[in-house]
Amino acid sequence: MIDIRFFACIAFDVIDFFVRIPGLGTIFDLIGIPVAYYLVGPMGIAYAWELLDITDQLDGFIPTMTILYIISKSGVK
């Protein structure tokens, strides 16, 4: 059975894809760190890598939160 958190991760990544305004995207990425921690667990801290792209143009193409969710459920530590 698929967890509702999986769909929340997908929804967050889709929204992240469409938030392309520099500055606003960075704020969205800052909000995403605690959200990822809540949805994925301690591995969610890795979501912070999205802050490296200050233009907010590249990080939207990588569904980070969804990837972290899949990795966390696969048992990789």
ABEGO torsion letter per residue (X at the ends): XBBAAAAAAAAAAAAAAABABBGAAAAAAAAAAAAAAAAAEAAAAAAAAAAABAAGAAAAABBAAAAAAAAAAAGBX
